Amino acid sequence: MTTSKDPGDPSYRAMLTQVTVDKLADMIIWLDEHGRYVFVNPATTRLLGYSADELSRMHVWDVDPHFDEARWRAHWAEVVARKSFRLETVNRSRAGVDIPIEVTVNLVEHEGRRFNCSIVRDITERKRFEAELRALNDRIYRLSVTDALTGLANRRHFDIQLDAESRRQLQWARPLSLVLADVDAFKAFNDAHGHVEGDDALQRVAGALQAAVSVPGATVARYGGEEFACILPGTPHGQAMAVAEQARQAVQALGIAHAQSAVAPHVTASLGVLTVQGAQPRSPDELLRLADRALYRAKREGRNRVVGECVGA
Ligand SMILES: Nc1nc2c(ncn2[C@@H]2O[C@H](COP(=O)(O)OP(=O)(O)OP(=O)(O)O)[C@@H](O)[C@H]2O)c(=O)[nH]1
């Protein structure tokens, strides 16, 4: 006997429909209005590890840890109202494995009864890929804002933060302080100890500065070479001077021997502090120029010291 292959033949169509349901990699799940399993295809029993018979005695909340009876009732109302939509949830297999799934919900009316007929896809791979992508994006972002040698914020991030903070200073009429710190006689240190030890010293200085700056929301950055910069939002001049003095002492306390320095027998830093307040707008470039002027004075007045300037008071 030859089987009809006429696409218009109802028995041929029924056979293809059956094969589709049996062979589909996606799950087909019919639930009634009480959240009971009415029908599942083989992909469902394969993935969840329950037989069709077992599932026929279960509710959706026996398998979906995000559902309970109350949530099901709200969900059913949404199914009735929207007729078809997509959602993501989790199904817990018999072995206790949580499988992330994407559910395409369809309201089906059949012989006077309404059902939630869902096409359910295992999205484990997609979720893993999304998590990897998120982690990669986080890593790329961290790299893009971090100085590779010291782990502090880099110059680019510092510039962005300074721009934002100088706007906030005007908007909220609160003070903003900047601290520039420059390691003293560092050329001589490099010349005497070599670049590798120089790098190591910069890393330790960076750590000391970071630890000394305890202002909430502060940005501590490597501004370039052996120069560091801190943004201290909402910090009045007296407090910024105290923070800078702590930072100076912290660098000194590292005790990194520097026999070639005319300042001290160990590595030291000079610091310039600028505080702006008041309503006069100043560009980030101008703020940096003023902070650099204070730093220059600290160098000129003998190094290993803090010099400050307050404008707009
Ligand atoms: N090891 C190391 N050295 C660096 C790095 N960046 C800049 N330098 C060195 O830092 C030194 C800075 O020297 P100068 O600008 O002449 O200043 P200084 O010798 O510290 O003198 P003063 O700042 O005037 O006290 C140079 O020798 C640079 O090569 C770095 O990433 N690693």
The ligand as an ORCA input file, in Angstrom:
! r2SCAN-3c Opt
* xyz 0 1
  N      60.157     53.181     35.935
  C      59.343     54.068     35.371
  N      59.751     55.338     35.240
  C      58.908     56.235     34.689
  C      57.629     55.874     34.241
  N      57.028     56.973     33.746
  C      57.888     57.988     33.880
  N      59.026     57.555     34.442
  C      60.261     58.308     34.742
  O      60.028     59.301     35.685
  C      61.058     60.260     35.555
  C      60.512     61.644     35.736
  O      61.574     62.516     35.725
  P      61.446     64.081     35.765
  O      60.177     64.500     35.094
  O      62.717     64.634     35.235
  O      61.245     64.438     37.248
  P      61.973     63.961     38.549
  O      63.292     63.332     38.288
  O      60.998     63.096     39.310
  O      62.199     65.288     39.299
  P      61.173     66.211     40.037
  O      59.795     65.809     39.573
  O      61.507     67.583     39.591
  O      61.347     65.975     41.467
  C      61.704     60.042     34.179
  O      62.987     59.498     34.327
  C      60.789     59.030     33.531
  O      61.479     58.119     32.674
  C      57.249     54.498     34.381
  O      56.151     54.083     33.996
  N      58.130     53.636     34.942
*
